Amino acid sequence: MSRRHYDKPPVVEALVDIHTTFSEPIEIGRMGALAGEDSARYPRRQELHAMALTINLADGGAVASTQTLVGYRFSSAVGDKVAQVRNNGFALSKLPPYDSWETTRDEALRLWAWYGGTFRPDHVTRLAVRYVNRIELPGKTGRLEDFFLARPQLPDAFPLSIQSFVMQVRMPIEGMDGGVVALTQGILPTVSGAVAVGVMLDID
């Protein structure tokens, strides 16, 4: 099957996500500095925190919260690429403008080589590729059947149109132990003044 390249890809995020485990705690501060040229390619840095809430029933339901530094988020100068370096994994997001799977894959592999070589995780527990698309249907009553093969279908005896929906289908990947494709679709909130209906197509 030939691959089609779109002049205006509907991809709002392409994500390569790798979850890892470590037998020894990682010094989180070491994750805050990308090596060599990458510090110039990804000059913006933000801390990533995990929040925990504790409810003390013996003290009348008093709530206490704690924040723990778990990694860092690095962004490119123009904001089209975001790398997450965490104590439980690594992720690369390619934001618009999207060019191709090959360039996204190669950049993820390059950064993963640094992450794996520097921090040496014991195991990879999840490896995922995810595409989130926003597809604009022309007109406010765009028909799903004109654009999607996979979609919710109503019985013919149910003479109503679909105003909004969320649908998720999970399917095993043949020949890949534990491999799953999750397909999620749904109508996105309409922007004021919009002349089109936005549909999310999320393939994980």
Residue pairs with C-beta under 8 A, 6 or more apart in sequence:
5 100
9 96
9 97
9 98
10 133
10 134
10 135
10 136
10 201
11 94
11 96
11 98
11 131
11 132
11 133
12 95
12 96
12 132
12 133
12 134
13 93
13 94
13 95
13 130
13 131
13 132
14 93
14 94
14 98
14 101
14 104
14 129
14 130
14 131
14 132
15 91
15 92
15 93
15 94
15 128
15 129
15 130
15 131
15 132
16 91
16 92
16 104
16 105
16 108
16 112
16 128
16 129
17 89
17 90
17 91
17 126
17 127
17 128
17 129
17 130
18 89
18 90
18 91
18 112
18 124
18 126
18 127
18 128
19 88
19 89
19 124
19 125
19 126
19 127
20 88
20 89
20 90
20 121
20 122
20 123
20 124
20 125
21 88
21 121
21 122
21 123
21 125
22 87
22 119
22 121
22 122
23 122
25 87
26 87
26 119
28 69
28 70
28 71
28 87
30 118
30 119
31 71
31 72
31 85
31 86
31 87
31 119
32 45
32 47
32 72
33 39
34 41
34 42
34 74
34 83
34 85
34 114
35 114
35 118
38 74
38 111
38 114
41 76
41 77
42 74
42 75
42 76
42 81
42 83
43 75
43 76
43 77
44 74
44 75
44 76
44 77
44 79
45 72
45 73
45 74
45 75
46 72
46 73
46 75
47 69
47 71
47 72
47 73
48 69
48 70
48 71
48 72
48 73
48 84
48 86
49 67
49 68
49 69
49 70
50 67
50 68
50 70
51 65
51 66
51 67
51 68
52 65
52 66
52 67
52 68
53 63
53 64
53 65
54 63
54 64
54 65
54 66
55 61
55 62
55 63
56 62
56 63
56 64
70 86
70 87
70 88
71 84
71 85
71 86
71 87
72 84
72 85
72 86
73 82
73 83
73 84
73 85
74 82
74 83
74 84
74 85
75 81
75 82
75 83
76 82
79 95
80 94
80 95
80 96
80 97
81 92
81 93
81 94
81 95
81 107
82 92
82 93
82 95
83 90
83 91
83 92
83 93
83 111
84 90
84 91
84 92
84 93
85 115
89 126
90 111
90 112
90 115
92 104
92 107
92 108
92 111
94 103
94 104
94 107
98 104
128 204
129 204
130 202
130 203
130 204
131 201
131 202
131 203
132 200
132 201
132 202
133 200
133 201
133 202
133 203
134 188
134 198
134 199
134 200
134 201
135 147
135 198
135 199
135 200
135 201
136 196
136 197
136 198
136 199
137 143
137 144
137 147
137 196
137 197
137 198
137 199
138 195
138 196
139 195
139 196
139 197
140 190
140 195
140 196
140 197
141 161
141 197
142 196
142 197
144 151
144 152
144 162
144 199
145 151
147 199
148 185
148 199
148 201
150 169
150 183
150 185
151 167
151 185
152 162
152 165
152 167
152 185
154 160
154 162
162 187
163 187
164 186
164 187
165 185
165 186
165 187
166 184
166 185
166 186
166 187
167 184
167 185
167 186
168 182
168 183
168 184
168 185
169 182
169 183
170 180
170 181
170 182
170 183
171 180
171 181
171 183
172 179
172 180
173 179
173 180
173 181
181 203
181 204
182 202
182 203
182 204
183 201
183 202
183 203
183 204
184 200
184 201
184 202
184 203
184 204
185 199
185 200
185 201
185 202
186 199
186 200
187 197
187 198
187 199
187 200
188 198
188 199
188 200
189 198
190 197
190 198
191 198
